[in-house]
């Protein structure tokens, strides 16, 4: 199947302002792009790209004063199948984990593992280690937090989401990540596109989605505590320790975001 995906962001700047953007499809899906999600700006400005410490493609630019539009519109090929489950995937002991996974055991800005450790072991410590324990964490977070756009704020942490019991997809992901890390399961934050493909459409504006991956059985596996189901057409943009590492737009000066539009739709041709 083919999925058209893209975005339109309009910022208003009082002065020239540097930006770092994390808006490209992840390099691991680059071979699936039928039409590249090339970034365009209006007015046109020079763009430079680099790979950050997590392997994500990032774009640097300096936005001019006034209204500044950033757009991208691509088409990607997808299997059209729901994400697989691996119920027999096992947990690794800490000493047997690959070196590169260890950073995803540590507390991070939005995931205060140390504050949630007692809760994690109380709720899930007696369970059989492995896929089913991670799924139990996902089930718990899905039921514990009520989705509400009005409760979103950029400073909310996993500990706060746990106590407030309200939030958006990034809050679900942060809480699940913190609980998994407390159980010595590497977990990392993911952001990207997730359209209403194969599910009833949501009565809400399209947005970028947040979920997480857990390291089990020698591989990273996708889990989605916000939706809690294996989905069709998920497209990764970036990974990191938490949302701080994968900010869609980082601006180094005052501005107003006057338009935010995201689309992710199945199409018949490119």
N, C-alpha and C positions, 0 to 999 in steps of 0.2 A: 504494500500500500504506500501511497505518497501523502506526506503531511506538509502543508504550507505553514510556515512559522515565521514570526517576525514581531516587530515592535515599532512604536513611534513615541519618542519622549521629547517634550518641549520644556526647556528651562529658560527662565528669565534671569539674566545676570546684570548687576549694576556695574561690573568692571570685568576686565579680562581675568579669567579664572582657570587654573589648571584642573584637569579631570583625569581620573583613571576609570576605565569602563571594562566591565566583565560581561560582555553581551554576545560573544560568539559561541556557537555550538562547540562542544568539547572536541579536542583533537582525536579522541578515540572514536568519534562518529564522523570524522571528516570524509571517509571513503563512502559514506552513505548519502552525502549531499548531492542532489541532482542539480540544484541551483544554489550557489554559495550565498550565505547570509551576509553579504558584503555590507559593511557599515558605510552610510552616507550621512553627511552633515549639511545643514543649511543655516548660515553661510558655510561654504566649504573651507575647511582648515586642514593643515597638515596633520596626518595621523602616523603614529609609530606604534609598533606592536612588540611585545616581549612575553616570554613565558615566566610566570611567577614560580615561587618555590614549590608549589603543588602541581605544576605542569599546566596550569590554566593559561589560555591566551588572553592577554590584557591589552587594552589600547590606551595610549596616552595622547592627550591633545590639550590645547588651550582654547577655551571657549571665549569668543569675543563678547563685549558688552551688548545687552539687548536680548531679543528672543533668539534662542539657539535650538535647532531641531536635530535630533539624532534618530535615524531610521535604519532598519535592516529587514530584508524580506527574502527568505530562502525556501527551498523545497528539499525535503529529506525523504529517503526511502526507508521504510520500516517493515519489519516482518509481519505486522498485523496480528501477532500472537500476544496473548497475555504473558507477562513476566513469569518465568518458571519459579517454582519452589523447590527447595532442596532439603526435605525434612530430615535427612540423615547426615547433614553437614555437622561436623563436630567442633567443639570449642578446643582451642589450643591452650596448653599451659603457658604461662607468661614466659618461662625460660625457653620455650620452643618457638615463640613468635618470630617472624622475620624482623630484622632491625627496623625496616622502614615503616612497620605498623606501630611501633612503640609510642610514637608521638600522639597517636589516637587513643592512648590509654590515659593521657594526662588531662588534668583540668584545663579549661580554656576560658576565654572571656565570658561566654554565654553558658558554659556547661560546668557548673560548680560541683564536680564529682564528690569532693570531700563533704559537702553539705547533704548529699543524697545517698551516701554510702550505706548508712544504717537502714534507710528505707529500702534500698535495693536488696540488701541481703535479707531483710525481714520478709519482703514480698516474694523474692525469687531464689533465695539462697538454697532452699531445700529441693529445688527442681532439678531434673536431669539436665546436665549441661548440653548445649548444642542449639540447633535451629529452633526447637520448640520453646526453649527458654527465651530466646530473643523475640519470638512471636508472642510469648506471654507478656513481655515488656510492651510490645506494640499494642496488644489488646488492652492492656491496662491504661496506657497513655491515651489511646483512642477514646476510652470510656471516661477517663478522668478529666479531660479538658473539653469544654464546650467551645465550638468554633464561633468566633464573633469578630468581624473586621473592626468593630468599634473599640475592641480591647487591644488592638495592635499598637505597639510603641517600639521604637528602635532600641531601647535600652533594656527591654524585658529579658530576663535570664531564665534558665531552666528552673532554678529554685523558686523564682517568683511565679512562673507559670504553674508549677506544682502547687503552690499555696493559693494562687488566685483562681485556678481551675478554669481559666478562659484564655483564649488566644487565637493565633492564626497558624498556618502550616509550619512556619519556622519555630514556633513555640513547641508544637508537638515534637518536631524533630530534635530540638535541643534537649527536651526532657528525656526522650528515649535514648539519645546519645549519652547523656550524663548517667542514666541508670545502667546502660550497658558497660560503660567504662568502669563504673563502680564495681561491676561484676567481673572485671578483668577481660572484657570483650572489646577489642578495638572497634571504634565506631567513628565515622566521619560524616560531615554535613555535605549535602548535595543540593544544587539549585539548577533549575532548567524549565523546560516546557512540559506541561501535562494538560492536554486538551480533553474534552468530554467525549472521547472515542470509546464506544462500547459500553457507555454508561449514560443514564439520563442526564441531560444538560442541566447545569447549575444555574439558578436564577441570580447570577452575580457577574460582575465584569470579569473578564479573563485577566489572569495575573500570572507572573512566574510562580513556580511551585518550589517548596522545600521538602526534602525527605532525607534519608540517611542510608549509609551502607555499613554493614557489620562484617568483620573478617571471621569467617568460619570455614573449616575444611579446606584451607589453603587458598581461598578466594574471597573477593568482596561480593556481597550480595545486597540487593536493594530491599529496603523495607520502608513502608509509608504509613506512619501512625495517624496522619490526618485522614486518609481515605481507608486504610486498613483492608486493602484488596490488591490482588495482582492486576496491574493495569496494562492497557494497550497504548503504545505510542508515546511513552515517556522519552524525552530527549534531554540528555545531560548537557549542561553548560559549564559547570565548575564544581570543584570539590575543595574542601578545606577542613580545618578543625571545627569551625562553627561559622555562623553567618558573617562574622567579621572578616573572614578570609575570602569571601566570595561576593562582596558587595557589588551590586549591579552597576551603580554609579557612585564613585567617590569624588566629591567636589572639595576643592581647597579654597573655599571662600563662600560668602553668602549668596543665596539664590532661591528662587521659587520654582517648584516643579508645577507647571501649569497644565500639562497634559501627559497622561500615562496610558498607553494603549498596547495591548499584547494580543496576538492572535495565534491559534494553533488549530488547524482544521484539516480534516481529510479531504483530498482533492483527487480528481480523476486523471489529471495530466499536469505537467510542469508548465 
